[in-house]
């Protein structure tokens, strides 16, 4: 891994798309749940939004996240429009100016995820470490103070084919079909846009970003201790902005 300061113009020569993770890259991590179901998260700063707009002069900008699509549209309202796309719920939903897609789950996947959700909704209410379910259309996201082994056990017990993932990212669990992830969502979006995978730079920081590294032109990590990449830059939110500043200097 090389520090981002060693990225040069030659590294960007063939790059057509910049794919950013959202929380922990373009905005600071963190979700707070209030009474009544309201949530508080970090907004995209006007400074970062304007820098992303400048990047669109040279690149297509794609943001990939575990958040739901409507939330992401509001967060990135400043950047919406031409040369911009969103991938929500860990690649299961894609959106761009001219259309959107939702992956088709099998009957097995649908029934198992629905069953797991119902079981956990009942059992987790009695546990101190449980915080809340985040609103999602397809996958399950469960916020918790600490890891809860019951969640892993429930997924294993009700997924006899082993087709579902159960990921802990430090503040929440995500549960969904293994075959649909940020990598598959990125590949589908790239195919729609006519962009090759080796023409993409990805910027990530967590477990659900690892699969995206395969076949891309450049990968960057803002959490080098936990996610290896070609280049690294440290800092939740600050790391992503430092990278954007570096790219803008080079182009």
C-alpha positions in Angstrom: 0.0 0.0 0.0 1.1 3.5 -0.8 0.2 6.8 0.8 -2.2 8.9 -1.3 0.5 11.5 -1.7 2.3 9.1 -4.0 -0.7 8.8 -6.4 0.2 10.6 -9.7 -1.4 11.7 -12.9 -0.4 8.5 -14.6 -2.5 6.5 -12.1 -5.6 8.3 -13.2 -5.0 8.2 -17.0 -7.5 5.4 -17.6 -10.0 6.0 -14.8 -13.5 7.0 -15.9 -15.5 6.4 -12.7 -14.8 7.2 -9.0 -16.8 5.0 -6.7 -17.0 6.2 -3.1 -18.4 4.5 -0.1 -20.6 6.9 1.8 -20.3 6.6 5.6 -16.7 6.8 6.7 -15.5 8.2 3.3 -17.6 11.1 2.1 -19.3 11.7 5.4 -18.4 10.9 9.0 -19.7 7.6 10.4 -22.4 7.5 13.0 -26.2 7.0 13.4 -28.3 8.1 16.4 -31.9 6.9 16.9 -34.5 9.1 18.7 -37.9 8.3 20.1 -40.5 8.0 17.5 -38.3 6.4 14.9 -36.3 9.5 13.9 -32.7 9.0 13.0 -29.8 11.5 13.0 -26.8 11.0 10.7 -24.0 13.2 9.3 -24.8 15.3 6.3 -22.6 15.7 3.2 -20.8 19.0 3.8 -21.3 21.7 1.2 -17.5 21.8 0.8 -17.3 18.0 0.0 -20.4 18.3 -2.2 -18.9 21.1 -4.3 -15.6 19.2 -4.7 -17.6 16.1 -5.9 -19.3 18.4 -8.5 -15.9 19.5 -9.7 -14.8 15.9 -10.1 -17.8 15.3 -12.5 -16.0 17.5 -15.1 -13.6 14.5 -15.5 -15.2 11.4 -14.0 -18.5 9.7 -13.5 -19.2 9.7 -9.7 -20.8 6.6 -8.1 -21.7 6.4 -4.4 -22.2 3.0 -2.9 -23.8 2.4 0.6 -25.8 0.2 2.8 -28.3 3.0 3.4 -31.7 3.1 1.7 -32.1 4.9 -1.6 -34.4 7.7 -0.5 -32.0 8.6 2.3 -29.0 8.7 -0.2 -30.9 10.9 -2.6 -31.4 13.4 0.2 -27.9 13.2 1.4 -26.4 13.7 -2.0 -29.0 16.2 -3.3 -26.3 18.7 -4.2 -24.6 16.2 -6.5 -27.6 14.5 -8.2 -27.9 14.8 -11.9 -25.6 14.0 -14.9 -22.6 11.8 -14.4 -23.8 10.6 -10.9 -25.2 7.3 -9.6 -26.2 5.7 -6.3 -26.1 2.1 -5.1 -28.2 1.5 -2.0 -28.6 -1.4 0.4 -25.2 -3.0 -0.4 -25.7 -3.1 -4.1 -29.2 -4.4 -4.2 -30.6 -1.1 -5.6 -29.1 1.1 -8.2 -30.1 4.6 -9.4 -28.9 7.1 -12.0 -30.5 10.0 -13.8 -32.2 7.9 -16.5 -33.3 4.9 -14.5 -32.9 2.5 -11.6 -32.8 -1.2 -10.8 -33.5 -3.6 -8.0 -32.0 -7.1 -7.8 -34.4 -10.0 -8.0 -34.1 -12.3 -5.0 -35.1 -16.0 -5.2 -38.0 -17.3 -3.2 -35.6 -18.9 -0.8 -33.8 -15.7 -0.1 -37.0 -13.7 0.3 -38.6 -16.2 2.7 -35.5 -16.7 4.8 -34.8 -13.0 5.2 -38.4 -12.4 6.1 -38.4 -15.2 8.7 -35.1 -14.0 10.2 -36.4 -10.5 10.5 -39.5 -11.6 12.3 -37.5 -13.8 14.8 -35.1 -11.0 15.5 -37.7 -8.3 15.9 -39.2 -10.4 18.7 -36.0 -11.5 20.5 -33.9 -8.4 20.2 -36.4 -6.1 22.0 -35.4 -7.8 25.3 -31.6 -7.3 24.8 -29.7 -4.3 26.3 -27.2 -4.1 23.4 -30.0 -3.8 20.7 -30.6 -0.2 19.5 -32.9 -0.3 16.4 -33.7 -1.7 13.0 -32.8 0.8 10.2 -35.4 1.3 7.6 -34.6 -0.7 4.5 -36.6 -2.0 1.4 -34.7 -5.3 1.0 -31.8 -6.1 3.4 -31.9 -6.2 7.2 -29.8 -3.7 9.1 -29.7 -3.9 12.9 -27.9 -1.2 15.0 -26.4 -2.4 18.3 -24.1 -1.1 21.0 -21.9 -4.3 20.7 -21.9 -7.5 18.7 -24.8 -9.8 19.5 -24.2 -13.5 19.0 -27.9 -14.2 18.8 -28.0 -12.4 15.4 -25.3 -14.6 13.9 -26.9 -17.7 15.4 -30.3 -16.9 14.1 -29.1 -16.4 10.5 -27.1 -19.7 10.6 -30.1 -21.6 12.0 -32.5 -20.3 9.4 -30.2 -20.4 6.3 -29.5 -24.1 5.8 -28.1 -23.4 2.3 -25.7 -20.8 3.5 -26.7 -18.2 1.0 -27.0 -15.2 3.3 -24.3 -13.0 4.8 -24.4 -11.5 8.3 -21.8 -8.7 8.6 -20.9 -6.6 11.7 -19.4 -3.3 10.8 -18.7 -1.9 14.2 -22.1 -0.2 14.7 -24.6 -2.4 12.8 -25.3 -5.8 11.3 -26.3 -6.2 7.7 -28.1 -9.4 6.5 -28.8 -10.2 2.9 -28.0 -12.6 0.0 -24.3 -13.2 -0.6 -24.7 -13.0 -4.4 -25.8 -9.4 -4.3 -23.2 -7.1 -2.8 -21.4 -3.8 -3.6 -19.2 -5.6 -6.2 -22.2 -7.1 -8.1 -24.0 -3.8 -7.9 -21.0 -1.9 -9.2 -20.5 -4.3 -12.1 -24.1 -4.0 -13.1 -23.9 -0.2 -13.0 -20.7 -0.2 -14.9 -22.3 -2.4 -17.6 -25.2 -0.1 -17.9 -22.9 2.9 -18.3 -20.5 1.2 -20.7 -17.5 1.5 -18.2 -15.0 -1.3 -17.8 -14.1 -2.4 -14.3 -10.5 -1.6 -14.8 -11.6 2.0 -15.5 -12.9 2.4 -12.0 -11.3 3.7 -8.8 -13.0 2.5 -5.6 -12.7 4.2 -2.2 -13.8 2.2 0.8 -13.3 1.5 4.5 -15.2 -1.6 5.6 -16.0 -5.2 5.3 -18.7 -4.7 2.7 -16.2 -2.8 0.5 -13.7 -5.7 0.2 -15.4 -7.5 -2.7 -15.3 -4.4 -4.9 -11.5 -4.5 -5.1 -11.4 -7.4 -7.6 -10.8 -6.3 -11.1 -10.9 -2.5 -10.6 -8.2 -0.1 -11.8 -7.3 1.4 -8.4 -8.5 0.8 -4.9 -8.1 3.2 -2.0 -8.7 2.6 1.7 -9.5 5.3 4.3 -9.1 2.6 7.0 -5.7 0.9 6.2 -5.7 -1.1 9.4 -8.8 -3.1 8.4 -9.0 -2.7 4.6 -5.9 -3.2 2.4 -5.7 -1.3 -0.9 -3.3 0.1 -3.6 -3.4 3.5 -1.8 -4.4 4.6 1.7 -5.4 7.7 3.5 -6.6 7.9 7.1 -9.6 9.5 8.6 -13.4 9.0 8.8 -14.7 11.6 6.3 -11.5 13.5 6.4 -9.8 10.7 4.5 -12.3 10.9 1.7 -11.9 14.6 1.4 -8.1 14.4 1.4 -8.3 11.9 -1.5 -10.7 14.2 -3.4 -8.3 17.1 -2.9 -5.4 15.0 -4.2 -7.4 14.0 -7.3 -8.4 17.6 -8.1 -4.8 18.6 -7.9 -3.8 15.9 -10.4 -6.6 16.6 -13.0 
